[in-house]
């Protein structure tokens, strides 16, 4: 029965260890590899209002106003900023939500994702 649970007990066989103690050895399974993560990026453009970008960051990425404002400024000054790192499915969903929201409000805001290295 113990072998079915991948636990093996054996009697110690050393001369100095003759007191009948048993050792428990567990069968260790290899760790599964973590799935890759993806960075979600916002790209700067000359038309989307800064206030709209702040609103997007608050709404879709759960940032407070100060955090959203900082990232918006980074996008504005550097041309792009990473706004979060997620699993593939979540990153893809965030990109789709942001792009759909921007289109519905007639803004050319671009949101992309790329595999984290």
C-alpha positions as CSV (number, residue, x, y, z in Angstrom):
1,X,0.0,0.0,0.0
2,X,2.8,2.4,0.8
3,X,4.4,1.8,-2.6
4,X,1.1,2.9,-4.2
5,X,1.5,6.3,-2.6
6,X,5.2,6.6,-3.8
7,X,6.6,6.4,-0.3
8,X,9.2,3.8,0.4
9,X,10.3,2.7,3.9
10,X,13.5,0.8,4.4
11,X,15.5,-0.4,7.3
12,X,18.7,1.5,7.9
13,X,21.6,-0.9,7.3
14,X,24.6,0.8,8.9
15,X,26.7,-0.7,11.7
16,X,26.3,2.4,13.9
17,X,22.6,2.6,13.1
18,X,21.3,-0.7,14.3
19,X,18.4,0.5,16.4
20,X,15.7,-0.4,13.9
21,X,14.8,3.1,12.8
22,X,13.2,3.4,9.4
23,X,13.8,6.2,6.9
24,X,11.1,7.5,4.7
25,X,12.0,8.4,1.1
26,X,9.5,10.3,-1.0
27,X,9.4,10.0,-4.8
28,X,10.1,13.5,-6.1
29,X,8.4,14.4,-9.4
30,X,10.1,16.9,-11.7
31,X,8.8,20.4,-11.5
32,X,6.6,21.5,-14.4
33,X,7.9,24.4,-16.3
34,X,6.0,27.7,-15.7
35,X,4.2,29.0,-18.8
36,X,5.8,32.0,-20.5
37,X,4.7,35.5,-19.5
38,X,3.8,38.4,-21.8
39,X,4.3,42.1,-21.5
40,X,1.4,44.3,-22.4
41,X,2.6,47.6,-23.9
42,X,0.9,50.9,-24.7
43,X,2.2,52.9,-27.6
44,X,2.2,56.6,-28.0
45,X,0.4,58.5,-30.7
46,X,-0.3,62.1,-31.4
47,X,-4.1,62.0,-31.1
48,X,-5.3,60.0,-28.1
49,X,-5.9,62.4,-25.2
50,X,-3.7,61.8,-22.1
51,X,-6.8,61.7,-19.9
52,X,-8.1,58.8,-22.0
53,X,-4.9,56.8,-21.6
54,X,-5.1,57.4,-17.8
55,X,-8.7,56.2,-17.8
56,X,-7.7,53.0,-19.8
57,X,-4.9,52.3,-17.3
58,X,-7.2,52.6,-14.3
59,X,-10.1,50.7,-15.9
60,X,-8.3,47.7,-17.5
61,X,-5.1,47.4,-15.4
62,X,-6.5,48.3,-11.9
63,X,-4.0,51.2,-11.4
64,X,-4.7,54.1,-9.1
65,X,-4.7,57.6,-10.6
66,X,-1.1,58.4,-9.7
67,X,0.2,55.1,-11.1
68,X,-1.8,55.5,-14.3
69,X,-0.6,59.1,-14.7
70,X,3.0,58.0,-14.3
71,X,2.7,55.3,-16.9
72,X,0.9,57.7,-19.3
73,X,3.8,60.1,-19.0
74,X,6.3,57.3,-19.7
75,X,4.3,56.4,-22.9
76,X,4.1,60.1,-23.9
77,X,7.9,60.7,-23.3
78,X,9.4,57.4,-24.4
79,X,7.0,56.3,-27.0
80,X,5.8,53.1,-25.1
81,X,5.6,51.6,-21.7
82,X,5.0,48.2,-20.2
83,X,1.7,48.3,-18.3
84,X,1.7,44.8,-17.0
85,X,3.0,41.2,-17.3
86,X,0.5,38.4,-17.6
87,X,-0.1,34.9,-18.9
88,X,-0.7,34.7,-22.6
89,X,-4.5,34.5,-22.3
90,X,-4.8,37.4,-19.9
91,X,-2.4,39.5,-21.9
92,X,-4.4,38.8,-25.1
93,X,-7.6,39.7,-23.3
94,X,-6.2,43.0,-22.0
95,X,-4.9,44.0,-25.4
96,X,-8.3,43.2,-27.0
97,X,-10.2,45.1,-24.3
98,X,-8.0,48.2,-24.7
99,X,-8.1,48.2,-28.5
100,X,-11.9,47.7,-28.6
101,X,-12.4,50.4,-26.0
102,X,-10.2,52.8,-27.9
103,X,-12.0,52.1,-31.2
104,X,-15.4,52.6,-29.6
105,X,-14.2,56.0,-28.4
106,X,-12.6,56.8,-31.8
107,X,-9.0,56.9,-30.6
108,X,-6.1,55.4,-32.4
109,X,-4.5,54.1,-29.2
110,X,-2.4,51.0,-29.8
111,X,-1.8,48.2,-27.3
112,X,0.4,45.2,-28.0
113,X,1.9,42.3,-26.2
114,X,5.3,40.5,-26.5
115,X,6.8,37.5,-24.8
116,X,8.9,38.3,-21.8
117,X,12.5,37.1,-22.1
